[in-house]
């Protein structure tokens, strides 16, 4: 079942490095060839696990919101909020334009 090595070739490492715009030394290419092969082997091993009896889930954690419920409460009057503003127009703060 799981006994074959899923080896990645040096050409595949070169191709992946090119896609990622990486300049790799020969030592790095050899190391990444080994590491990428190990990753593919592990993924292949995971695919052999029987998951038929396990229902699909989005998360294994219980769903709960950390946010409080929105509750309408009285607000500070606009005139008090604008009292310390350097400039105000009507019921709004007036700021300098940042775009032309």
C-alpha positions, 0 to 999 in steps of 0.5 A: 500500500504505502511503500513506494517513494514519491521522488521529485526530480531535479527538473521539477525542483528547478521548475518550482524554483523558477515559478517562485522566482527563487535562485537556488544553489545546488545544495539547496536544490538537493535539500528541497528535492528531498524535502518536497519528496518527503512532503509528497510521500506524507500526502500520499500516506494521508490519502490511504486513510479510510475517512468514509465513516467521517462526515465532512466538517468545516471545523472540529472546534465548536462554533461560538462567536467571540463578539457581543450582540449588537445592541442599540444604545444612546449615542453621544450627541453630535454637537459634543463630538464635534466640539473639539474638532478643528473644523466641522461642516454641518454634522460632519468632521471636515478634513483636508483632502488627501487625494486630488 
